[in-house]
Amino acid sequence: MYYNNKTFRAVSNSGNGETSAETIFHYKQVGNVLMAEYSGGRIVAGHLLGLVDEAGQLDFRYHQINTDGQLMTGQCQSVPEQLPNGKIRLHETWQWTSGDQSSGTSVVDEV
C-alpha cells in the first residue's frame, strides 16, 4: 500500500471519538514515513505522523484541536483493506493519550 497524495474520509467511529463523515484526511508518504493533515466536523485542525510497514499497516500518533478548543492526542494502528473498486479502507484501533485515555475503533475510506 502506498498512501502518498491519497484522501480519506471517516465513515464510522466509536462514540468517544471525534472524527465523523465531515472529517477529511490528506495523506503524504515518503519512504515508510506517513504524515497527514485533517479537519472537518468536530476537528478544527489535526496532524498525524507515523510509520507504514511492509504490509501497508500503519502505526501513528495524532494530535488535534476540537471545536471545544481542546488539544487532544492519541495513538492508532490501522490495517488496510483493498476494496473491489481499488480504493483503500483502513480499519483503525485507537486510544486517547489525553483526556480519559479511552480507546475505540474507526473506519476511514479513500475518496
TIVO-2410 file (N, C-alpha, C; in nm, 3 decimals):
# residues 111
REC num residu      c1      c2      c3 atome chaine
REC   1      M   0.084  -0.118   0.000     N      A
REC   1      M   0.000   0.000   0.000    CA      A
REC   1      M   0.089   0.124   0.000     C      A
REC   2      Y   0.047   0.219  -0.080     N      A
REC   2      Y   0.119   0.346  -0.088    CA      A
REC   2      Y   0.016   0.457  -0.070     C      A
REC   3      Y   0.037   0.542   0.029     N      A
REC   3      Y  -0.064   0.638   0.072    CA      A
REC   3      Y  -0.040   0.781   0.023     C      A
REC   4      N   0.070   0.805  -0.047     N      A
REC   4      N   0.103   0.942  -0.086    CA      A
REC   4      N  -0.005   1.005  -0.172     C      A
REC   5      N  -0.045   1.125  -0.137     N      A
REC   5      N  -0.145   1.205  -0.208    CA      A
REC   5      N  -0.285   1.144  -0.209     C      A
REC   6      K  -0.313   1.054  -0.115     N      A
REC   6      K  -0.447   0.997  -0.106    CA      A
REC   6      K  -0.528   1.075  -0.002     C      A
REC   7      T  -0.658   1.080  -0.026     N      A
REC   7      T  -0.751   1.148   0.063    CA      A
REC   7      T  -0.846   1.045   0.121     C      A
REC   8      F  -0.871   1.054   0.252     N      A
REC   8      F  -0.960   0.962   0.321    CA      A
REC   8      F  -1.068   1.040   0.395     C      A
REC   9      R  -1.181   0.972   0.415     N      A
REC   9      R  -1.294   1.029   0.489    CA      A
REC   9      R  -1.335   0.927   0.595     C      A
REC  10      A  -1.361   0.975   0.715     N      A
REC  10      A  -1.409   0.886   0.821    CA      A
REC  10      A  -1.550   0.838   0.786     C      A
REC  11      V  -1.573   0.707   0.799     N      A
REC  11      V  -1.707   0.652   0.770    CA      A
REC  11      V  -1.773   0.594   0.894     C      A
REC  12      S  -1.695   0.562   0.997     N      A
REC  12      S  -1.753   0.518   1.124    CA      A
REC  12      S  -1.652   0.542   1.234     C      A
REC  13      N  -1.703   0.556   1.357     N      A
REC  13      N  -1.616   0.580   1.471    CA      A
REC  13      N  -1.691   0.542   1.599     C      A
REC  14      S  -1.615   0.504   1.700     N      A
REC  14      S  -1.673   0.479   1.832    CA      A
REC  14      S  -1.729   0.611   1.886     C      A
REC  15      G  -1.823   0.602   1.978     N      A
REC  15      G  -1.889   0.720   2.033    CA      A
REC  15      G  -1.796   0.814   2.106     C      A
REC  16      N  -1.684   0.765   2.156     N      A
REC  16      N  -1.588   0.850   2.228    CA      A
REC  16      N  -1.485   0.914   2.136     C      A
REC  17      G  -1.499   0.893   2.005     N      A
REC  17      G  -1.408   0.954   1.908    CA      A
REC  17      G  -1.459   1.089   1.862     C      A
REC  18      E  -1.375   1.162   1.789     N      A
REC  18      E  -1.413   1.295   1.742    CA      A
REC  18      E  -1.427   1.306   1.590     C      A
REC  19      T  -1.376   1.209   1.515     N      A
REC  19      T  -1.389   1.217   1.370    CA      A
REC  19      T  -1.529   1.175   1.328     C      A
REC  20      S  -1.570   1.224   1.211     N      A
REC  20      S  -1.703   1.195   1.156    CA      A
REC  20      S  -1.693   1.198   1.004     C      A
REC  21      A  -1.807   1.181   0.938     N      A
REC  21      A  -1.810   1.183   0.792    CA      A
REC  21      A  -1.765   1.317   0.735     C      A
REC  22      E  -1.763   1.422   0.818     N      A
REC  22      E  -1.716   1.553   0.773    CA      A
REC  22      E  -1.563   1.567   0.784     C      A
REC  23      T  -1.498   1.470   0.846     N      A
REC  23      T  -1.353   1.476   0.867    CA      A
REC  23      T  -1.280   1.420   0.745     C      A
REC  24      I  -1.193   1.502   0.686     N      A
REC  24      I  -1.117   1.464   0.567    CA      A
REC  24      I  -0.968   1.463   0.602     C      A
REC  25      F  -0.901   1.354   0.561     N      A
REC  25      F  -0.758   1.335   0.586    CA      A
REC  25      F  -0.683   1.343   0.454     C      A
REC  26      H  -0.573   1.418   0.450     N      A
REC  26      H  -0.487   1.429   0.332    CA      A
REC  26      H  -0.353   1.367   0.367     C      A
REC  27      Y  -0.326   1.249   0.310     N      A
REC  27      Y  -0.207   1.170   0.343    CA      A
REC  27      Y  -0.090   1.204   0.252     C      A
REC  28      K   0.029   1.200   0.309     N      A
REC  28      K   0.156   1.209   0.237    CA      A
REC  28      K   0.243   1.094   0.288     C      A
REC  29      Q   0.323   1.036   0.199     N      A
REC  29      Q   0.414   0.930   0.238    CA      A
REC  29      Q   0.548   0.951   0.170     C      A
REC  30      V   0.655   0.942   0.249     N      A
REC  30      V   0.792   0.948   0.198    CA      A
REC  30      V   0.864   0.827   0.257     C      A
REC  31      G   0.899   0.733   0.169     N      A
REC  31      G   0.956   0.608   0.220    CA      A
REC  31      G   0.851   0.539   0.305     C      A
REC  32      N   0.887   0.503   0.427     N      A
REC  32      N   0.789   0.440   0.516    CA      A
REC  32      N   0.731   0.538   0.618     C      A
REC  33      V   0.755   0.668   0.597     N      A
REC  33      V   0.704   0.772   0.688    CA      A
REC  33      V   0.572   0.826   0.634     C      A
REC  34      L   0.470   0.823   0.720     N      A
REC  34      L   0.337   0.871   0.685    CA      A
REC  34      L   0.308   0.999   0.761     C      A
REC  35      M   0.250   1.097   0.691     N      A
REC  35      M   0.207   1.223   0.751    CA      A
REC  35      M   0.068   1.254   0.697     C      A
REC  36      A  -0.011   1.325   0.775     N      A
REC  36      A  -0.141   1.369   0.726    CA      A
REC  36      A  -0.186   1.494   0.801     C      A
REC  37      E  -0.264   1.574   0.730     N      A
REC  37      E  -0.338   1.685   0.790    CA      A
REC  37      E  -0.485   1.651   0.776     C      A
REC  38      Y  -0.564   1.689   0.875     N      A
REC  38      Y  -0.706   1.660   0.867    CA      A
REC  38      Y  -0.787   1.766   0.942     C      A
REC  39      S  -0.913   1.777   0.902     N      A
REC  39      S  -1.006   1.871   0.966    CA      A
REC  39      S  -1.146   1.836   0.920     C      A
REC  40      G  -1.243   1.898   0.986     N      A
REC  40      G  -1.383   1.880   0.950    CA      A
REC  40      G  -1.464   1.822   1.063     C      A
REC  41      G  -1.590   1.859   1.069     N      A
REC  41      G  -1.675   1.815   1.178    CA      A
REC  41      G  -1.628   1.878   1.309     C      A
REC  42      R  -1.601   1.796   1.410     N      A
REC  42      R  -1.556   1.846   1.540    CA      A
REC  42      R  -1.408   1.879   1.543     C      A
REC  43      I  -1.336   1.854   1.433     N      A
REC  43      I  -1.192   1.876   1.429    CA      A
REC  43      I  -1.162   2.008   1.358     C      A
REC  44      V  -1.104   2.103   1.429     N      A
REC  44      V  -1.062   2.229   1.369    CA      A
REC  44      V  -0.935   2.207   1.287     C      A
REC  45      A  -0.838   2.137   1.346     N      A
REC  45      A  -0.712   2.106   1.278    CA      A
REC  45      A  -0.650   1.986   1.345     C      A
REC  46      G  -0.591   1.898   1.264     N      A
REC  46      G  -0.523   1.781   1.318    CA      A
REC  46      G  -0.408   1.738   1.230     C      A
REC  47      H  -0.313   1.668   1.291     N      A
REC  47      H  -0.198   1.613   1.220    CA      A
REC  47      H  -0.173   1.472   1.272     C      A
REC  48      L  -0.122   1.387   1.184     N      A
REC  48      L  -0.075   1.257   1.228    CA      A
REC  48      L   0.062   1.232   1.169     C      A
REC  49      L   0.140   1.151   1.239     N      A
REC  49      L   0.275   1.115   1.198    CA      A
REC  49      L   0.298   0.970   1.237     C      A
REC  50      G   0.343   0.891   1.141     N      A
REC  50      G   0.361   0.750   1.172    CA      A
REC  50      G   0.445   0.677   1.072     C      A
REC  51      L   0.439   0.545   1.084     N      A
REC  51      L   0.517   0.456   1.000    CA      A
REC  51      L   0.427   0.358   0.928     C      A
REC  52      V   0.468   0.320   0.807     N      A
REC  52      V   0.399   0.221   0.725    CA      A
REC  52      V   0.487   0.097   0.720     C      A
REC  53      D   0.431  -0.020   0.753     N      A
REC  53      D   0.513  -0.142   0.744    CA      A
REC  53      D   0.499  -0.205   0.606     C      A
REC  54      E   0.567  -0.317   0.584     N      A
REC  54      E   0.570  -0.381   0.452    CA      A
REC  54      E   0.433  -0.428   0.405     C      A
REC  55      A   0.342  -0.455   0.498     N      A
REC  55      A   0.206  -0.498   0.464    CA      A
REC  55      A   0.111  -0.380   0.446     C      A
REC  56      G   0.162  -0.257   0.462     N      A
REC  56      G   0.078  -0.139   0.449    CA      A
REC  56      G   0.007  -0.101   0.577     C      A
REC  57      Q   0.035  -0.171   0.687     N      A
REC  57      Q  -0.026  -0.136   0.814    CA      A
REC  57      Q   0.038  -0.010   0.870     C      A
REC  58      L  -0.042   0.069   0.940     N      A
REC  58      L   0.003   0.199   0.990    CA      A
REC  58      L   0.012   0.197   1.142     C      A
REC  59      D   0.114   0.262   1.193     N      A
REC  59      D   0.129   0.287   1.336    CA      A
REC  59      D   0.159   0.435   1.347     C      A
REC  60      F   0.065   0.512   1.403     N      A
REC  60      F   0.086   0.656   1.407    CA      A
REC  60      F   0.036   0.719   1.536     C      A
REC  61      R   0.081   0.841   1.557     N      A
REC  61      R   0.036   0.924   1.668    CA      A
REC  61      R  -0.034   1.046   1.608     C      A
REC  62      Y  -0.132   1.097   1.678     N      A
REC  62      Y  -0.206   1.212   1.625    CA      A
REC  62      Y  -0.229   1.316   1.734     C      A
REC  63      H  -0.245   1.439   1.689     N      A
REC  63      H  -0.288   1.547   1.778    CA      A
REC  63      H  -0.385   1.634   1.700     C      A
REC  64      Q  -0.483   1.687   1.772     N      A
REC  64      Q  -0.588   1.766   1.706    CA      A
REC  64      Q  -0.647   1.865   1.804     C      A
REC  65      I  -0.704   1.971   1.747     N      A
REC  65      I  -0.778   2.069   1.825    CA      A
REC  65      I  -0.924   2.056   1.785     C      A
REC  66      N  -1.011   2.036   1.884     N      A
REC  66      N  -1.152   2.019   1.853    CA      A
REC  66      N  -1.227   2.152   1.863     C      A
REC  67      T  -1.354   2.149   1.829     N      A
REC  67      T  -1.434   2.272   1.827    CA      A
REC  67      T  -1.461   2.326   1.967     C      A
REC  68      D  -1.428   2.249   2.072     N      A
REC  68      D  -1.437   2.299   2.210    CA      A
REC  68      D  -1.308   2.369   2.252     C      A
REC  69      G  -1.210   2.376   2.160     N      A
REC  69      G  -1.083   2.440   2.190    CA      A
REC  69      G  -0.987   2.353   2.268     C      A
REC  70      Q  -1.012   2.221   2.272     N      A
REC  70      Q  -0.926   2.129   2.345    CA      A
REC  70      Q  -0.821   2.069   2.252     C      A
REC  71      L  -0.698   2.056   2.302     N      A
REC  71      L  -0.591   1.986   2.232    CA      A
REC  71      L  -0.596   1.841   2.276     C      A
REC  72      M  -0.620   1.750   2.182     N      A
REC  72      M  -0.633   1.607   2.211    CA      A
REC  72      M  -0.521   1.531   2.140     C      A
REC  73      T  -0.472   1.426   2.204     N      A
REC  73      T  -0.365   1.344   2.146    CA      A
REC  73      T  -0.402   1.197   2.156     C      A
REC  74      G  -0.342   1.117   2.068     N      A
REC  74      G  -0.369   0.974   2.071    CA      A
REC  74      G  -0.275   0.894   1.984     C      A
REC  75      Q  -0.297   0.763   1.987     N      A
REC  75      Q  -0.219   0.670   1.906    CA      A
REC  75      Q  -0.315   0.578   1.833     C      A
REC  76      C  -0.271   0.525   1.718     N      A
REC  76      C  -0.359   0.445   1.635    CA      A
REC  76      C  -0.280   0.342   1.555     C      A
REC  77      Q  -0.342   0.226   1.537     N      A
REC  77      Q  -0.290   0.124   1.446    CA      A
REC  77      Q  -0.400   0.098   1.344     C      A
REC  78      S  -0.361   0.097   1.216     N      A
REC  78      S  -0.458   0.080   1.107    CA      A
REC  78      S  -0.418  -0.038   1.019     C      A
REC  79      V  -0.518  -0.117   0.982     N      A
REC  79      V  -0.498  -0.231   0.893    CA      A
REC  79      V  -0.572  -0.201   0.763     C      A
REC  80      P  -0.501  -0.205   0.648     N      A
REC  80      P  -0.566  -0.171   0.521    CA      A
REC  80      P  -0.644  -0.288   0.464     C      A
REC  81      E  -0.748  -0.252   0.388     N      A
REC  81      E  -0.825  -0.348   0.310    CA      A
REC  81      E  -0.839  -0.288   0.170     C      A
REC  82      Q  -0.808  -0.369   0.068     N      A
REC  82      Q  -0.827  -0.324  -0.071    CA      A
REC  82      Q  -0.971  -0.352  -0.110     C      A
REC  83      L  -1.047  -0.247  -0.142     N      A
REC  83      L  -1.187  -0.262  -0.181    CA      A
REC  83      L  -1.198  -0.304  -0.327     C      A
REC  84      P  -1.311  -0.364  -0.367     N      A
REC  84      P  -1.328  -0.407  -0.506    CA      A
REC  84      P  -1.308  -0.295  -0.609     C      A
REC  85      N  -1.336  -0.171  -0.570     N      A
REC  85      N  -1.318  -0.058  -0.662    CA      A
REC  85      N  -1.174  -0.007  -0.668     C      A
REC  86      G  -1.081  -0.077  -0.597     N      A
REC  86      G  -0.941  -0.038  -0.598    CA      A
REC  86      G  -0.902   0.061  -0.489     C      A
REC  87      K  -1.000   0.116  -0.420     N      A
REC  87      K  -0.973   0.211  -0.313    CA      A
REC  87      K  -0.930   0.137  -0.186     C      A
REC  88      I  -0.875   0.212  -0.091     N      A
REC  88      I  -0.828   0.156   0.034    CA      A
REC  88      I  -0.925   0.190   0.147     C      A
REC  89      R  -0.953   0.092   0.230     N      A
REC  89      R  -1.028   0.112   0.354    CA      A
REC  89      R  -0.933   0.081   0.469     C      A
REC  90      L  -0.930   0.168   0.570     N      A
REC  90      L  -0.845   0.147   0.687    CA      A
REC  90      L  -0.931   0.115   0.809     C      A
REC  91      H  -0.901   0.001   0.872     N      A
REC  91      H  -0.967  -0.041   0.995    CA      A
REC  91      H  -0.875  -0.002   1.109     C      A
REC  92      E  -0.922   0.091   1.193     N      A
REC  92      E  -0.836   0.153   1.292    CA      A
REC  92      E  -0.873   0.115   1.435     C      A
REC  93      T  -0.771   0.093   1.515     N      A
REC  93      T  -0.785   0.075   1.659    CA      A
REC  93      T  -0.704   0.185   1.723     C      A
REC  94      W  -0.768   0.267   1.805     N      A
REC  94      W  -0.701   0.386   1.858    CA      A
REC  94      W  -0.723   0.400   2.008     C      A
REC  95      Q  -0.639   0.486   2.068     N      A
REC  95      Q  -0.654   0.518   2.210    CA      A
REC  95      Q  -0.612   0.661   2.232     C      A
REC  96      W  -0.691   0.733   2.311     N      A
REC  96      W  -0.653   0.868   2.352    CA      A
REC  96      W  -0.534   0.860   2.446     C      A
REC  97      T  -0.437   0.949   2.429     N      A
REC  97      T  -0.328   0.964   2.526    CA      A
REC  97      T  -0.347   1.092   2.607     C      A
REC  98      S  -0.460   1.156   2.589     N      A
REC  98      S  -0.501   1.271   2.668    CA      A
REC  98      S  -0.645   1.246   2.711     C      A
REC  99      G  -0.699   1.335   2.791     N      A
REC  99      G  -0.838   1.320   2.834    CA      A
REC  99      G  -0.857   1.193   2.915     C      A
REC 100      D  -0.960   1.116   2.880     N      A
REC 100      D  -0.995   0.999   2.961    CA      A
REC 100      D  -0.917   0.873   2.926     C      A
REC 101      Q  -0.826   0.880   2.830     N      A
REC 101      Q  -0.740   0.766   2.791    CA      A
REC 101      Q  -0.821   0.648   2.735     C      A
REC 102      S  -0.945   0.672   2.695     N      A
REC 102      S  -1.029   0.563   2.644    CA      A
REC 102      S  -0.983   0.522   2.504     C      A
REC 103      S  -1.036   0.410   2.457     N      A
REC 103      S  -0.999   0.358   2.326    CA      A
REC 103      S  -1.123   0.334   2.242     C      A
REC 104      G  -1.102   0.306   2.114     N      A
REC 104      G  -1.213   0.282   2.024    CA      A
REC 104      G  -1.165   0.229   1.891     C      A
REC 105      T  -1.260   0.218   1.799     N      A
REC 105      T  -1.230   0.173   1.663    CA      A
REC 105      T  -1.297   0.268   1.565     C      A
REC 106      S  -1.239   0.276   1.447     N      A
REC 106      S  -1.297   0.359   1.341    CA      A
REC 106      S  -1.262   0.300   1.206     C      A
REC 107      V  -1.329   0.347   1.104     N      A
REC 107      V  -1.303   0.307   0.966    CA      A
REC 107      V  -1.294   0.434   0.883     C      A
REC 108      V  -1.191   0.443   0.799     N      A
REC 108      V  -1.179   0.553   0.704    CA      A
REC 108      V  -1.163   0.495   0.565     C      A
REC 109      D  -1.226   0.557   0.468     N      A
REC 109      D  -1.222   0.512   0.329    CA      A
REC 109      D  -1.155   0.616   0.241     C      A
REC 110      E  -1.078   0.567   0.145     N      A
REC 110      E  -1.021   0.655   0.044    CA      A
REC 110      E  -1.133   0.711  -0.042     C      A
REC 111      V  -1.125   0.840  -0.071     N      A
REC 111      V  -1.228   0.904  -0.155    CA      A
REC 111      V  -1.176   0.927  -0.295     C      A
***
